[in-house]
Structures are given as C-alpha cells and as structure tokens.
Amino acid sequence: MQTSYDSDKRKLLVGLSHGSIFFSALLLSAGVPLAIWFVSNDPVVKENAQEALNFHFNVWLYGIIFWLLTFVLIGYPLLGLLFIVQIVMPILAIVKALRAPDTVYRYPFIFRIL
C-alpha cells in the first residue's frame, strides 16, 4: 500500500531539521530534529532529521577536538574551517531538500552515529 505525503509539510519539516543548527541554544538546535524524528511518520522526513542530528553530533565532536588542538595552535584555523562548514553545509542541505523533496540529503564526510 503506497501512501502519499504532503510535499509542503515535508519541505517544511526537512528545512527545519537541517536549519536548526542556526539556533543558538545547544539543546534547542538538536532538539528540533530530534522532535521531528520522533513525531513524524514520513520516512523521508525521519531520515533527513536523523541526518541532521548526525551532522550536529559531528560538529560538536569536531569542535571539541579542534578546541583542544588550539593549545598547540593548529586548532585555530581548523575552528575557522568548521565554522564555515557549519554554515555552508546546512544551507546546501536545505536547498537540495527543497529542490528534491522525495530524496534524503546525506552530508559528506560525517560519521553516522544514528
């Protein structure tokens, strides 16, 4: 049995999942895709929310590692690069999700924990 999902609702939820990294509060930025992951019954939305959570975890992990590397001065350019990646990649994910709402955007070069 094939079920149809609302394309506009899918675009909104996927955009919120990937764009939540722009919220400043740490728990709020991860809480949005986590809530969408648990509440939604759309498989594409669930996978996009899971991918957004994986991106959050990777950014936090790399941030901690690069912050520790600032004690040997190599962490400063790495933190700058992470800042740029943290802004550019979610924007690309939102654009790709709005163009093709039936596909799941996969962030490159991340560890998939969930």
N, CA and C of each residue as an Amber inpcrd file, in Angstrom:
protein
   342
   0.8400000  -1.1780000   0.0000000   0.0000000   0.0000000   0.0000000
   0.8850000   1.2410000   0.0000000   0.7570000   2.0540000  -1.0090000
   1.5460000   3.2670000  -1.1690000   0.7850000   4.4340000  -0.5470000
   1.4110000   5.1370000   0.3690000   0.7720000   6.3000000   0.9550000
   1.4330000   7.5530000   0.4210000   0.6660000   8.5960000   0.3030000
   1.1620000   9.8620000  -0.2110000   1.3700000  10.8180000   0.9590000
   2.4550000  11.5610000   0.8990000   2.7640000  12.5250000   1.9500000
   2.6800000  13.9290000   1.3780000   2.2980000  14.8590000   2.2120000
   2.1540000  16.2490000   1.8150000   3.5360000  16.8330000   1.5110000
   3.7410000  17.2880000   0.2950000   5.0390000  17.7920000  -0.1530000
   5.4290000  19.0720000   0.5850000   4.4710000  19.9640000   0.8160000
   4.7860000  21.2130000   1.5130000   5.1680000  20.9550000   2.9660000
   4.4480000  20.0540000   3.6150000   4.7690000  19.7080000   5.0010000
   6.1420000  19.0450000   5.0630000   6.4290000  18.1880000   4.1020000
   7.7240000  17.5180000   4.0360000   8.8480000  18.5430000   3.8750000
   8.6660000  19.5060000   2.9740000   9.6830000  20.5320000   2.7580000
   9.9060000  21.3540000   4.0190000   8.8280000  21.7070000   4.7010000
   8.9380000  22.4970000   5.9230000   9.7000000  21.7440000   7.0050000
   9.3250000  20.4930000   7.2450000   9.9660000  19.7200000   8.3040000
  11.4250000  19.4090000   7.9910000  11.7260000  19.1140000   6.7400000
  13.1140000  18.8470000   6.3540000  13.9410000  20.1250000   6.4670000
  13.3720000  21.2460000   6.0330000  14.0750000  22.5250000   6.1650000
  14.3360000  22.8940000   7.6140000  13.3580000  22.6500000   8.4740000
  13.5490000  22.9020000   9.9060000  14.6170000  21.9900000  10.5010000
  14.6370000  20.7440000  10.0760000  15.6300000  19.7950000  10.5980000
  17.0460000  20.2500000  10.2660000  17.2720000  20.5750000   8.9970000
  18.6120000  20.9670000   8.5850000  18.9610000  22.3840000   9.0370000
  17.9810000  23.2580000   9.1050000  18.2380000  24.6360000   9.5040000
  18.3090000  24.8520000  10.9940000  18.0120000  23.8440000  11.7620000
  18.0080000  24.0060000  13.2210000  19.3940000  24.2800000  13.7820000
  20.4330000  24.0020000  13.0380000  21.7830000  24.2460000  13.5290000
  22.0470000  25.7410000  13.6800000  21.2220000  26.5640000  13.0670000
  21.3890000  28.0010000  13.1880000  20.7860000  28.5630000  14.4680000
  20.0370000  27.7520000  15.2180000  19.5470000  28.1900000  16.5230000
  20.7220000  28.2130000  17.4840000  20.7760000  29.2100000  18.3310000
  21.9600000  29.3840000  19.1660000  21.9980000  28.4510000  20.3700000
  20.8790000  28.1520000  20.9550000  20.8810000  27.3080000  22.1430000
  21.2320000  25.8740000  21.7600000  22.1480000  25.2940000  22.4740000
  22.6870000  23.9830000  22.1340000  21.6000000  22.9060000  22.1150000
  20.7910000  22.8400000  23.1510000  19.7640000  21.8060000  23.2130000
  18.6300000  22.0710000  22.2300000  18.3410000  23.3380000  21.9740000
  17.2780000  23.6610000  21.0260000  17.6910000  23.2780000  19.6120000
  18.9550000  23.4950000  19.2730000  19.3890000  23.1870000  17.9080000
  19.3340000  21.6940000  17.6200000  19.5970000  20.8540000  18.5950000
  19.4880000  19.4070000  18.4010000  18.0880000  18.9050000  18.7310000
  17.3640000  19.6570000  19.5280000  16.0280000  19.2320000  19.9220000
  15.0170000  19.2830000  18.7950000  15.1950000  20.2080000  17.8710000
  14.2450000  20.3370000  16.7570000  14.2810000  19.0950000  15.8640000
  15.4630000  18.6760000  15.3350000  15.4280000  17.4620000  14.5170000
  15.0910000  16.2120000  15.3190000  15.4390000  16.2020000  16.6020000
  15.0970000  15.0560000  17.4440000  13.5800000  14.9410000  17.5930000
  12.9170000  16.0660000  17.8280000  11.4570000  16.0550000  17.9500000
  10.8070000  15.6640000  16.6260000  11.3370000  16.1930000  15.5300000
  10.7790000  15.8440000  14.2200000  10.9880000  14.3650000  13.9340000
  12.1260000  13.8410000  14.3300000  12.4330000  12.4230000  14.1250000
  11.4280000  11.5330000  14.8580000  11.0690000  11.9210000  16.0880000
  10.1410000  11.1110000  16.8780000   8.6800000  11.3130000  16.4730000
   8.3110000  12.5030000  16.0620000   6.9090000  12.8230000  15.8200000
   6.4500000  12.4650000  14.4080000   7.3090000  12.6530000  13.4290000
   6.8920000  12.4600000  12.0380000   6.7350000  10.9830000  11.7000000
   5.7980000  10.7080000  10.8110000   5.6350000   9.3410000  10.3240000
   6.0640000   9.2130000   8.8590000   6.5890000  10.2940000   8.2920000
   7.0830000  10.3130000   6.9210000   8.5240000   9.7730000   6.9040000
   8.8030000   8.7230000   6.1600000  10.1470000   8.1280000   6.1850000
  11.2380000   9.0610000   5.6580000  10.9340000   9.9050000   4.6850000
  11.9370000  10.8420000   4.1640000  12.2550000  11.9080000   5.2080000
  11.2450000  12.3990000   5.8910000  11.4490000  13.4000000   6.9410000
  12.2470000  12.7920000   8.0820000  11.9260000  11.5690000   8.4570000
  12.6550000  10.8900000   9.5410000  14.1390000  10.7240000   9.1980000
  14.4330000  10.3120000   7.9680000  15.8310000  10.1190000   7.5810000
  16.5810000  11.4430000   7.4890000  15.9170000  12.4960000   7.0250000
  16.5510000  13.8060000   6.9930000  16.8060000  14.3360000   8.3940000
  15.8690000  14.1270000   9.3070000  16.0690000  14.5520000  10.6890000
  17.2100000  13.7710000  11.3280000  17.2990000  12.4970000  11.0330000
  18.3930000  11.6720000  11.5490000  19.7340000  12.1590000  10.9960000
  19.7650000  12.5060000   9.7360000  20.9970000  13.0140000   9.1240000
  21.3820000  14.3620000   9.7280000  20.3940000  15.2070000  10.0160000
  20.6710000  16.4940000  10.6530000  21.2330000  16.2810000  12.0580000
  20.6930000  15.3230000  12.7900000  21.2340000  15.0090000  14.1180000
  22.6710000  14.5040000  14.0320000  22.9390000  13.6560000  13.0740000
  24.3060000  13.1820000  12.8800000  25.2490000  14.3430000  12.5700000
  24.7960000  15.2990000  11.7760000  25.6250000  16.4670000  11.4750000
  25.8820000  17.2820000  12.7400000  24.8480000  17.4530000  13.5780000
  25.0210000  18.1670000  14.8490000  26.0910000  17.4840000  15.7040000
  25.9700000  16.1750000  15.8590000  26.9200000  15.4460000  16.6920000
  28.3390000  15.5640000  16.1520000  28.4890000  15.5030000  14.8380000
  29.8080000  15.6250000  14.2350000  30.3890000  17.0170000  14.4390000
  29.5780000  18.0510000  14.2930000  30.0600000  19.4200000  14.5130000
  30.5050000  19.5900000  15.9600000  29.7270000  19.0600000  16.8930000
  30.1170000  19.1650000  18.3020000  31.4120000  18.4030000  18.5750000
  31.5260000  17.2050000  18.0360000  32.7260000  16.3960000  18.2400000
  33.9510000  17.0790000  17.6460000  33.8420000  17.5410000  16.3960000
  34.9660000  18.2270000  15.7700000  35.2890000  19.5210000  16.5070000
  34.2820000  20.2160000  17.0040000  34.5110000  21.4420000  17.7690000
  35.3240000  21.1830000  19.0250000  35.0020000  20.1100000  19.7320000
  35.7500000  19.7700000  20.9510000  37.1870000  19.4020000  20.6000000
  37.3520000  18.5850000  19.5640000  38.7040000  18.1730000  19.1620000
  39.5190000  19.3780000  18.7040000  38.9430000  20.2290000  17.8840000
  39.6810000  21.3870000  17.3780000  39.9640000  22.3840000  18.4910000
  39.0440000  22.5160000  19.4530000  39.2940000  23.4010000  20.5910000
  40.4890000  22.8970000  21.3940000  40.5650000  21.5790000  21.5860000
  41.7210000  21.0240000  22.2900000  43.0130000  21.2460000  21.5120000
  42.9230000  21.2550000  20.1990000  44.1030000  21.4870000  19.3770000
  44.5580000  22.9440000  19.3710000  43.7360000  23.8520000  19.9080000
  44.1750000  25.2500000  19.9780000  45.3480000  25.4160000  20.9370000
  45.5300000  24.4700000  21.8380000  46.6660000  24.5600000  22.7610000
  47.9930000  24.3530000  22.0340000  47.9680000  23.7450000  20.8660000
  49.1770000  23.6140000  20.0530000  49.0600000  24.4790000  18.7960000
  48.1400000  25.4300000  18.8120000  47.9290000  26.4660000  17.8050000
  47.4090000  25.9790000  16.4530000  47.2860000  24.6990000  16.2200000
  46.7460000  24.2320000  14.9450000  45.2130000  24.2700000  14.9430000
  44.6060000  24.3600000  16.0990000  43.1490000  24.3260000  16.1930000
  42.4630000  25.5790000  15.7030000  43.1570000  26.7260000  15.7190000
  42.5070000  27.9710000  15.3070000  42.0520000  27.9580000  13.8490000
  42.9050000  27.5940000  12.8990000  42.3840000  27.5290000  11.5210000
  41.3480000  26.4260000  11.3340000  41.4810000  25.3450000  12.0880000
  40.5040000  24.2660000  11.9860000  39.1400000  24.7070000  12.5150000
  39.1300000  25.4890000  13.5900000  37.8690000  26.0190000  14.1070000
  37.2360000  26.9800000  13.1060000  38.0620000  27.7680000  12.4280000
  37.5380000  28.6580000  11.3960000  36.9150000  27.8800000  10.2490000
  37.5770000  26.8190000   9.8380000  37.0430000  25.9650000   8.7820000
  35.7430000  25.2950000   9.2250000  35.7090000  24.8330000  10.4660000
  34.4890000  24.2070000  10.9920000  33.3330000  25.2050000  11.0210000
  33.6300000  26.4520000  11.3570000  32.5920000  27.4860000  11.3720000
  32.0020000  27.6780000   9.9780000  32.8620000  27.7110000   8.9700000
  32.3900000  27.8760000   7.5920000  31.5600000  26.6720000   7.1550000
  32.0460000  25.4660000   7.4760000  31.3240000  24.2450000   7.1140000
  29.9720000  24.1930000   7.8160000  29.9380000  24.6430000   9.0650000
  28.7040000  24.6300000   9.8510000  27.6500000  25.5590000   9.2590000
  28.0680000  26.5540000   8.5090000  27.1130000  27.4640000   7.8770000
  26.7390000  26.9980000   6.4710000  27.7320000  26.5800000   5.6940000
  27.5050000  26.2670000   4.2840000  26.7420000  24.9570000   4.1020000
  27.1230000  23.9190000   4.8100000  26.5210000  22.5980000   4.5860000
  25.0160000  22.5520000   4.8800000  24.5240000  23.1290000   5.9850000
  23.0630000  23.1130000   6.1790000  22.3110000  23.9180000   5.1170000
  22.9180000  25.0070000   4.6280000  22.2660000  25.7750000   3.5680000
  22.1480000  24.9200000   2.3100000  23.2170000  24.2030000   1.9650000
  23.1590000  23.2940000   0.8200000  22.1090000  22.2060000   1.0310000
  22.0270000  21.6860000   2.2490000  21.0390000  20.6450000   2.5440000
  19.6190000  21.1680000   2.3850000  19.3660000  22.3810000   2.8390000
  18.0260000  22.9570000   2.7200000  17.6720000  23.1700000   1.2510000
  18.6210000  23.7010000   0.4790000  18.3670000  23.9460000  -0.9450000
  18.0980000  22.6380000  -1.6780000  18.9170000  21.6170000  -1.4080000
  18.7170000  20.3180000  -2.0760000  17.3890000  19.6890000  -1.6580000
  17.0290000  19.8340000  -0.3840000  15.7730000  19.2540000   0.0930000
  14.5660000  19.9600000  -0.5090000  14.6680000  21.2590000  -0.7350000
  13.5570000  21.9780000  -1.3490000  13.4380000  21.6670000  -2.8340000
  14.5530000  21.4030000  -3.4850000  14.5180000  21.0620000  -4.9120000
  14.0060000  19.6420000  -5.1530000  14.4150000  18.7170000  -4.2990000
  14.0140000  17.3150000  -4.4530000  13.4730000  16.8130000  -3.1130000
  12.2030000  17.0840000  -2.8250000  11.6590000  16.7280000  -1.5050000
  11.5010000  15.2300000  -1.2680000  11.6280000  14.4180000  -2.2990000
  11.4540000  12.9770000  -2.1210000  12.7620000  12.2480000  -1.8470000
  13.8750000  12.9710000  -1.7680000  15.1700000  12.3360000  -1.5170000
  15.7240000  12.8020000  -0.1770000  16.6280000  12.0080000   0.3390000
  17.2760000  12.3200000   1.6130000  18.6410000  12.9270000   1.3190000
  18.9380000  14.0670000   1.9350000  20.2430000  14.6850000   1.7560000
  21.2230000  14.0210000   2.7190000  22.3510000  13.6050000   2.2010000
  23.4120000  12.9950000   3.0060000  24.5950000  13.9460000   3.0710000
  24.9570000  14.3250000   4.2930000  26.1270000  15.1820000   4.4680000
  27.3910000  14.3810000   4.1550000  28.3090000  14.9610000   3.4000000
  29.5550000  14.2390000   3.1170000  30.5200000  14.3200000   4.3040000
  31.3520000  13.3180000   4.4400000  32.4520000  13.2880000   5.4060000
  32.0170000  13.3580000   6.8610000  30.8820000  12.7540000   7.2000000
  30.4950000  12.6950000   8.6050000  30.3670000  11.2440000   9.0390000
  30.4890000  11.0510000  10.3400000  30.2550000   9.7420000  10.9170000
  28.7650000   9.6350000  11.2290000  28.1640000   8.5750000  10.7830000
  26.7440000   8.3870000  11.0370000  26.5870000   7.5650000  12.3180000
  26.2100000   8.2490000  13.3750000  26.0820000   7.6290000  14.6960000
  24.7010000   7.0060000  14.8520000  23.6860000   7.6900000  14.3710000
  22.3090000   7.1910000  14.4980000  21.8800000   6.4360000  13.2710000
